[in-house]
Amino acid sequence: MSVMNKILVLVCFLSLGVMQAQEVESQYEKDGDIIKVTHFYDNGNVKEQGFYKDKLLDGKWVRFDESGKKTVEAYYSKGRKVGKWFVWTKNEVKEVSYENNAVANVQTKNENTQLAVK
């Protein structure tokens, strides 16, 4: 078998593997009037998880990066942004306070600062 044929066979096998890779479907769990939603990355790790009530974002929502590290913790009430949100970046944490669905205050802390997060 020539080198070109070997490369062609290898490309075909790789293409089949990619075509057969399945996307991970979101999960929806209903408990009364609350729906817990979990979205996933293609690698199977959780991308985002939170709740809906009456078709509106409600309660705690958490987002993760592809490796599973938490990047955002957010809170909603009847679709409106409320309370303290936390956003983790490489070297810092931003604490964003919401009032009346608008940013009221932002504090930035370095990675060594201890936060009391629920």
Backbone as ProteinMPNN parsed JSONL, in Angstrom:
{"seq_chain_A": "MSVMNKILVLVCFLSLGVMQAQEVESQYEKDGDIIKVTHFYDNGNVKEQGFYKDKLLDGKWVRFDESGKKTVEAYYSKGRKVGKWFVWTKNEVKEVSYENNAVANVQTKNENTQLAVK", "coords_chain_A": {"N_chain_A": [[0.851, -1.177, 0.0], [0.616, 2.139, -0.917], [2.061, 5.218, 0.345], [0.348, 7.368, -0.01], [-2.153, 6.091, -0.216], [-2.312, 4.989, 2.347], [-2.503, 7.318, 3.864], [-4.933, 8.286, 2.917], [-6.701, 6.263, 3.811], [-6.365, 6.579, 6.575], [-7.375, 9.199, 6.924], [-10.044, 8.733, 6.221], [-10.863, 7.016, 8.328], [-10.524, 8.752, 10.513], [-12.378, 10.726, 9.846], [-14.779, 9.288, 10.025], [-14.826, 8.797, 12.766], [-15.148, 11.382, 13.789], [-17.624, 12.036, 12.654], [-19.262, 10.256, 13.969], [-19.174, 11.079, 16.548], [-21.073, 12.13, 19.247], [-23.181, 14.803, 20.166], [-23.65, 16.035, 23.434], [-26.707, 15.962, 24.893], [-28.835, 18.453, 26.362], [-30.144, 18.364, 29.709], [-33.332, 18.172, 31.243], [-35.127, 18.554, 34.11], [-38.106, 18.235, 35.721], [-39.771, 19.55, 38.518], [-42.531, 19.996, 39.992], [-43.471, 23.289, 39.48], [-40.974, 24.075, 38.792], [-38.114, 23.896, 36.738], [-35.185, 22.193, 36.338], [-32.256, 22.795, 34.605], [-29.612, 21.488, 32.714], [-26.818, 22.08, 30.832], [-24.385, 20.823, 28.554], [-20.885, 20.503, 27.652], [-19.283, 19.344, 24.632], [-17.449, 17.465, 25.485], [-18.673, 16.234, 27.568], [-18.621, 17.368, 30.098], [-20.231, 19.485, 32.506], [-21.639, 22.478, 31.377], [-23.355, 24.563, 32.064], [-25.724, 25.208, 34.627], [-28.935, 25.495, 36.007], [-32.094, 27.01, 36.981], [-35.525, 27.235, 35.96], [-38.567, 28.962, 36.397], [-41.917, 29.251, 35.793], [-41.284, 29.701, 33.108], [-39.188, 31.518, 33.246], [-35.858, 32.574, 34.082], [-34.7, 31.552, 37.249], [-33.57, 31.607, 40.556], [-30.444, 30.042, 41.476], [-27.805, 30.045, 39.113], [-25.15, 28.407, 37.546], [-22.084, 28.524, 35.85], [-19.562, 26.777, 34.035], [-16.132, 26.218, 32.952], [-14.679, 24.367, 30.167], [-13.079, 22.479, 31.417], [-14.272, 22.02, 33.798], [-14.082, 23.85, 35.831], [-15.508, 26.295, 37.921], [-16.893, 29.266, 36.618], [-18.781, 31.293, 36.695], [-21.195, 32.385, 39.009], [-24.479, 32.974, 39.419], [-27.543, 34.788, 40.137], [-31.064, 34.776, 39.858], [-34.359, 36.189, 39.851], [-37.512, 35.636, 38.953], [-36.728, 36.014, 36.265], [-35.159, 38.263, 36.44], [-32.016, 39.824, 37.164], [-30.477, 39.412, 40.274], [-29.144, 40.056, 43.591], [-25.828, 38.972, 44.654], [-23.41, 38.311, 42.27], [-20.813, 36.179, 41.116], [-17.799, 36.201, 39.357], [-15.297, 34.361, 38.048], [-12.035, 34.796, 36.952], [-8.822, 34.333, 35.394], [-6.935, 35.352, 37.331], [-8.405, 36.683, 39.238], [-11.391, 37.536, 41.122], [-14.544, 38.718, 40.425], [-17.002, 40.445, 42.128], [-20.212, 41.078, 41.667], [-22.837, 43.154, 42.358], [-26.338, 43.214, 42.141], [-29.169, 45.303, 41.776], [-32.552, 45.968, 41.296], [-32.439, 44.737, 38.769], [-30.133, 45.765, 37.647], [-26.634, 46.63, 37.539], [-25.278, 47.385, 40.623], [-22.975, 47.56, 42.102], [-19.495, 46.81, 41.824], [-16.898, 44.746, 42.791], [-13.504, 43.903, 42.781], [-11.408, 41.234, 43.422], [-8.27, 39.747, 44.28], [-6.851, 36.513, 43.354], [-6.148, 35.233, 45.741], [-7.841, 36.053, 47.718], [-10.251, 35.208, 50.085], [-13.55, 34.237, 49.631], [-16.879, 34.227, 50.821], [-18.939, 32.159, 49.54], [-22.13, 30.959, 48.754]], "CA_chain_A": [[0.0, 0.0, 0.0], [1.44, 3.343, -1.024], [1.927, 6.205, 1.425], [-0.855, 8.15, -0.286], [-3.302, 5.256, 0.138], [-2.35, 4.895, 3.815], [-3.007, 8.605, 4.356], [-6.351, 8.333, 2.566], [-7.408, 5.369, 4.735], [-6.327, 7.221, 7.894], [-8.314, 10.325, 6.884], [-11.397, 8.162, 6.237], [-11.168, 6.566, 9.688], [-10.679, 9.93, 11.379], [-13.649, 11.368, 9.493], [-15.856, 8.484, 10.598], [-14.835, 9.035, 14.204], [-15.717, 12.709, 14.04], [-19.035, 12.009, 12.282], [-20.009, 9.468, 14.928], [-19.157, 11.735, 17.853], [-22.411, 12.629, 19.538], [-23.285, 15.939, 21.07], [-24.317, 15.701, 24.682], [-27.965, 16.709, 24.955], [-29.18, 19.106, 27.622], [-31.084, 17.628, 30.563], [-34.392, 18.968, 31.847], [-35.789, 17.808, 35.179], [-39.23, 19.028, 36.225], [-40.215, 19.303, 39.888], [-43.623, 20.957, 40.155], [-43.383, 24.365, 38.491], [-39.563, 24.409, 38.622], [-37.392, 23.029, 35.809], [-33.729, 22.256, 36.461], [-31.662, 22.631, 33.286], [-28.169, 21.277, 32.682], [-26.246, 22.075, 29.489], [-23.086, 20.159, 28.578], [-19.917, 20.646, 26.572], [-19.157, 18.124, 23.838], [-16.636, 16.49, 26.216], [-19.503, 15.644, 28.606], [-18.613, 18.165, 31.317], [-21.33, 20.448, 32.65], [-21.355, 23.831, 30.899], [-24.197, 25.513, 32.782], [-26.819, 24.546, 35.333], [-29.771, 26.448, 36.716], [-33.509, 26.718, 37.131], [-36.579, 28.062, 35.387], [-39.874, 28.897, 37.04], [-42.852, 29.996, 34.938], [-40.545, 29.997, 31.868], [-38.223, 32.582, 33.499], [-34.712, 32.197, 34.902], [-35.039, 31.749, 38.65], [-32.657, 30.937, 41.47], [-29.002, 30.007, 41.226], [-27.267, 29.532, 37.857], [-23.696, 28.261, 37.628], [-21.431, 28.217, 34.573], [-18.239, 26.173, 34.187], [-15.361, 26.126, 31.715], [-14.679, 23.001, 29.644], [-12.376, 21.562, 32.322], [-15.099, 21.813, 34.983], [-13.848, 24.906, 36.821], [-16.598, 27.274, 37.994], [-16.523, 30.587, 36.104], [-19.807, 32.278, 37.062], [-22.31, 32.007, 39.88], [-25.43, 34.07, 39.223], [-28.852, 34.604, 40.769], [-32.198, 35.408, 39.183], [-35.683, 36.1, 40.445], [-38.518, 35.915, 37.92], [-36.052, 36.482, 35.062], [-34.378, 39.476, 36.699], [-30.751, 39.633, 37.87], [-30.567, 39.853, 41.67], [-28.124, 39.627, 44.537], [-24.403, 39.019, 44.318], [-22.897, 37.375, 41.27], [-19.366, 36.013, 41.189], [-17.199, 35.855, 38.068], [-13.909, 33.97, 38.239], [-11.144, 34.862, 35.801], [-7.558, 33.656, 35.682], [-6.25, 35.815, 38.54], [-9.236, 37.488, 40.122], [-12.82, 37.259, 41.248], [-15.367, 39.928, 40.437], [-18.256, 40.324, 42.857], [-21.105, 42.061, 41.056], [-24.111, 43.241, 43.072], [-27.445, 43.691, 41.314], [-30.388, 45.845, 42.381], [-33.504, 46.347, 40.24], [-31.98, 44.158, 37.5], [-29.017, 46.56, 37.137], [-25.418, 46.564, 38.35], [-25.231, 48.401, 41.671], [-21.625, 47.666, 42.632], [-18.557, 45.782, 41.378], [-15.659, 44.669, 43.554], [-12.558, 42.949, 42.209], [-10.51, 40.693, 44.435], [-7.276, 38.886, 43.645], [-7.132, 35.083, 43.491], [-5.875, 34.746, 47.09], [-8.878, 36.538, 48.62], [-11.256, 34.216, 50.424], [-14.921, 34.719, 49.542], [-17.917, 33.351, 51.386], [-19.924, 31.927, 48.483], [-23.101, 29.929, 49.132]], "C_chain_A": [[0.891, 1.233, 0.0], [1.165, 4.285, 0.154], [0.646, 7.013, 1.237], [-2.111, 7.367, 0.086], [-3.443, 5.129, 1.654], [-2.922, 6.179, 4.418], [-4.505, 8.716, 4.091], [-7.189, 7.469, 3.507], [-7.474, 6.003, 6.125], [-7.324, 8.38, 7.969], [-9.75, 9.813, 6.93], [-11.783, 7.715, 7.638], [-11.371, 7.736, 10.635], [-11.996, 10.639, 11.104], [-14.835, 10.616, 10.072], [-15.968, 8.713, 12.099], [-15.464, 10.36, 14.555], [-17.213, 12.706, 13.743], [-19.86, 11.243, 13.304], [-20.013, 10.077, 16.319], [-20.521, 12.372, 18.086], [-22.332, 13.842, 20.447], [-24.039, 15.497, 22.311], [-25.557, 16.582, 24.799], [-28.169, 17.317, 26.336], [-30.173, 18.244, 28.385], [-32.074, 18.609, 31.172], [-35.098, 18.101, 32.864], [-36.876, 18.691, 35.785], [-39.588, 18.578, 37.632], [-41.281, 20.349, 40.195], [-43.546, 22.007, 39.073], [-41.949, 24.831, 38.253], [-38.91, 23.396, 37.674], [-35.902, 23.268, 35.998], [-33.139, 21.916, 35.091], [-30.156, 22.454, 33.446], [-27.737, 21.19, 31.228], [-24.824, 21.521, 29.599], [-22.189, 20.608, 27.426], [-19.877, 19.323, 25.807], [-18.342, 17.053, 24.556], [-17.405, 15.846, 27.373], [-19.533, 16.413, 29.912], [-19.768, 19.159, 31.307], [-20.845, 21.83, 32.215], [-22.09, 24.863, 31.754], [-25.334, 24.744, 33.441], [-27.613, 25.594, 36.105], [-31.234, 26.06, 36.644], [-34.386, 27.732, 36.386], [-37.827, 27.881, 36.233], [-40.792, 29.787, 36.211], [-42.156, 30.522, 33.684], [-39.543, 31.143, 32.013], [-37.061, 32.033, 34.318], [-35.05, 32.496, 36.354], [-34.067, 30.972, 39.523], [-31.215, 30.986, 40.992], [-28.688, 29.389, 39.864], [-25.755, 29.497, 37.986], [-23.17, 27.881, 36.254], [-20.012, 27.724, 34.86], [-17.475, 26.273, 32.873], [-15.303, 24.653, 31.303], [-13.969, 22.005, 30.543], [-13.162, 21.306, 33.606], [-14.921, 22.853, 36.072], [-14.977, 25.93, 36.758], [-16.11, 28.637, 37.519], [-17.524, 31.669, 36.484], [-20.81, 31.634, 38.0], [-23.251, 33.201, 39.887], [-26.762, 33.743, 39.875], [-29.908, 35.41, 40.024], [-33.449, 35.266, 40.039], [-36.679, 36.553, 39.391], [-37.885, 36.542, 36.68], [-35.186, 37.713, 35.242], [-33.122, 39.138, 37.488], [-30.875, 40.209, 39.276], [-29.335, 39.409, 42.447], [-26.703, 39.778, 44.046], [-24.072, 37.919, 43.332], [-21.385, 37.32, 41.447], [-18.866, 35.549, 39.828], [-15.715, 35.595, 38.319], [-13.163, 34.079, 36.922], [-9.823, 34.216, 36.222], [-6.952, 34.053, 37.033], [-7.111, 36.587, 39.521], [-10.68, 37.004, 40.139], [-13.528, 38.602, 41.259], [-16.66, 39.601, 41.175], [-19.148, 41.456, 42.355], [-22.433, 42.021, 41.802], [-25.161, 43.851, 42.159], [-28.582, 44.192, 42.189], [-31.282, 46.319, 41.246], [-33.021, 45.924, 38.848], [-30.833, 44.945, 36.861], [-27.823, 46.444, 38.081], [-25.413, 47.721, 39.347], [-23.805, 48.625, 42.163], [-20.779, 46.53, 42.06], [-17.309, 45.87, 42.235], [-14.783, 43.608, 42.9], [-11.592, 42.531, 43.302], [-9.495, 39.8, 43.74], [-7.548, 37.423, 44.0], [-6.922, 34.54, 44.893], [-6.912, 35.195, 48.111], [-9.904, 35.434, 48.855], [-12.634, 34.852, 50.374], [-15.844, 33.724, 50.196], [-19.015, 33.226, 50.332], [-20.807, 30.78, 48.915], [-22.89, 28.676, 48.335]], "O_chain_A": [[1.806, 1.354, 0.815], [0.163, 4.151, 0.857], [-0.057, 7.307, 2.203], [-3.043, 7.939, 0.651], [-4.553, 5.158, 2.184], [-3.718, 6.137, 5.356], [-5.258, 9.185, 4.945], [-8.259, 7.887, 3.951], [-8.518, 5.969, 6.776], [-8.036, 8.525, 8.962], [-10.59, 10.402, 7.61], [-12.891, 7.992, 8.097], [-12.281, 7.721, 11.463], [-12.658, 11.102, 12.033], [-15.787, 11.227, 10.556], [-17.07, 8.812, 12.64], [-16.232, 10.455, 15.513], [-17.992, 13.302, 14.486], [-21.039, 11.543, 13.491], [-20.774, 9.642, 17.182], [-21.05, 13.069, 17.22], [-21.522, 13.897, 21.373], [-24.956, 14.68, 22.237], [-25.456, 17.809, 24.801], [-27.731, 16.765, 27.345], [-30.944, 17.491, 27.791], [-31.716, 19.72, 31.562], [-35.612, 17.034, 32.527], [-36.59, 19.771, 36.301], [-39.695, 17.383, 37.908], [-40.961, 21.462, 40.612], [-43.552, 21.683, 37.886], [-41.722, 25.849, 37.6], [-39.128, 22.191, 37.795], [-35.413, 24.387, 35.843], [-33.473, 20.893, 34.493], [-29.509, 23.172, 34.209], [-28.218, 20.341, 30.477], [-24.146, 21.723, 30.606], [-22.665, 21.034, 26.374], [-20.381, 18.307, 26.285], [-18.51, 15.865, 24.282], [-16.856, 15.004, 28.083], [-20.385, 16.145, 30.759], [-20.219, 19.611, 30.254], [-19.781, 22.288, 32.631], [-21.532, 25.896, 32.122], [-25.841, 23.765, 32.894], [-27.045, 26.462, 36.768], [-31.575, 24.931, 36.293], [-34.032, 28.899, 36.216], [-38.108, 26.787, 36.723], [-40.472, 30.948, 35.958], [-42.405, 31.647, 33.252], [-39.091, 31.689, 31.007], [-37.244, 31.142, 35.147], [-35.61, 33.546, 36.668], [-33.777, 29.807, 39.252], [-30.825, 31.854, 40.211], [-29.232, 28.345, 39.504], [-25.146, 30.448, 38.477], [-23.736, 27.023, 35.576], [-19.353, 28.183, 35.792], [-18.078, 26.396, 31.806], [-15.82, 23.789, 32.011], [-14.224, 20.804, 30.45], [-12.765, 20.468, 34.417], [-15.543, 22.752, 37.13], [-15.358, 26.379, 35.677], [-15.059, 29.114, 37.947], [-17.158, 32.84, 36.587], [-21.221, 30.49, 37.809], [-22.879, 34.298, 40.305], [-27.075, 32.581, 40.134], [-29.685, 36.551, 39.62], [-33.573, 34.341, 40.842], [-36.685, 37.716, 38.988], [-38.432, 37.486, 36.108], [-34.544, 38.161, 34.293], [-33.146, 38.279, 38.37], [-31.318, 41.344, 39.456], [-28.592, 38.522, 42.028], [-26.403, 40.581, 43.162], [-24.409, 36.753, 43.535], [-20.76, 38.291, 41.873], [-19.424, 34.633, 39.223], [-14.975, 36.483, 38.742], [-13.589, 33.532, 35.905], [-9.735, 33.62, 37.296], [-6.509, 33.191, 37.793], [-6.609, 37.093, 40.526], [-11.117, 36.201, 39.314], [-13.159, 39.509, 42.006], [-17.323, 38.607, 40.882], [-18.875, 42.634, 42.588], [-23.079, 40.976, 41.87], [-24.922, 44.858, 41.492], [-28.915, 43.588, 43.208], [-30.817, 46.999, 40.333], [-33.177, 46.662, 37.875], [-30.585, 44.808, 35.663], [-27.985, 46.191, 39.275], [-25.528, 48.885, 38.965], [-23.453, 49.726, 42.587], [-21.276, 45.426, 41.839], [-16.728, 46.944, 42.389], [-15.266, 42.544, 42.513], [-11.033, 43.365, 44.012], [-9.807, 39.167, 42.731], [-8.385, 37.137, 44.855], [-7.463, 33.483, 45.221], [-6.867, 34.76, 49.261], [-10.367, 34.801, 47.906], [-12.866, 35.886, 51.0], [-15.618, 32.516, 50.133], [-19.904, 34.073, 50.241], [-20.32, 29.752, 49.385], [-23.616, 27.699, 48.517]]}, "name": "protein", "num_of_chains": 1, "seq": "MSVMNKILVLVCFLSLGVMQAQEVESQYEKDGDIIKVTHFYDNGNVKEQGFYKDKLLDGKWVRFDESGKKTVEAYYSKGRKVGKWFVWTKNEVKEVSYENNAVANVQTKNENTQLAVK"}
